[in-house]
């Protein structure tokens, strides 16, 4: 069985013996809409639980549009023109609008990257700035005790529009909606405090009810006031298949319902080996992002099985604290336990991977240099075929193999364990 997987900006292939191949976990083949801009305009004309955007803004409003950074496949350059057209009909000039890239704790972007994300014409027309972790003001304290500190330039706005893409998120349940604001444009303190809730059993992919992390980020967004949202749902080829717009929570839930129908996939039995890929660039830009595919693979693999992740990681580990945690020669138990005492952004990913490694085994195929891979507590390879060969040796000649070619986009669940 020849399998193709997205790897950075190219495709890699591997052969799986037919006797071992259990199947492929991938969403239905849904083609992108013929006219993406028309789909955005349709969503703006049919907002969920909200008036139309042009009826909500006032001619004197200072408007901030929150957009995703380079680590997300959000189609900002498609979402923005119809949004700007709509607010223009309400008398809003370009000089009243700011685009703010929500970096979270990710790296700064180059001018070219910013221009590419929003489109050259819009970048030249509209002031586009990056969120600054150091320039945040407190707006309140959440019911769970998190200080809500938000980028000052966002707080100066009269009207906030959140944009992004909507998919499963390994501990916020789903991306999108209020997540553009929190953690998108919050301080490091707020982000770390919110992310520390990820140890809660309810903080996992595909879960909203009883997910303290998602509940808190929506509480922070409500404090600030996110006035409207526009989110795209993408197929694995990163084409728009649906856009939802309107009230920041209600429209988000409409998008979630749609995602569950297409991307929550049933399997009959778990496998001895799950081969997963985040789905190529930008989802495998670094290990920090790519590890999300490992998380989504967990329901599909037997305890003691192997999660073989094929991810380019062209920008390395992706976060200084994560790099440090992986190079300190701590035991798996130490990495897991340290988070119970103190949450440190970035190190939590090391803890998550250590937790996986304690119950399963991680194999990673990447372009990470040897000086990096020698510090990792899992097995690393430069070829998917070599990694599979070793996995089959470890699990036995009758080992069953499942493939998740778009591991961040879909979420398997066992037939006997409905979500």
Helices and strands as residue ranges (DSSP letters): E 2-7, E 10-15, E 21-24, H 36-45, H 53-56, E 63-68, H 76-88, G 94-96, E 97-102, H 111-118, H 120-125, E 127-130, E 136-141, E 147-151, H 152-155, E 159-165, E 168-169, E 173-174, G 177-180, H 188-195, G 196-199, H 212-224, E 228-234, E 240-246, H 250-263, E 264-267, E 271-276, H 287-297, G 298-300, E 301-310, H 320-326, H 332-341, H 347-359, E 361-365, H 370-373, E 379-381, H 384-395, E 401-404, E 411-414
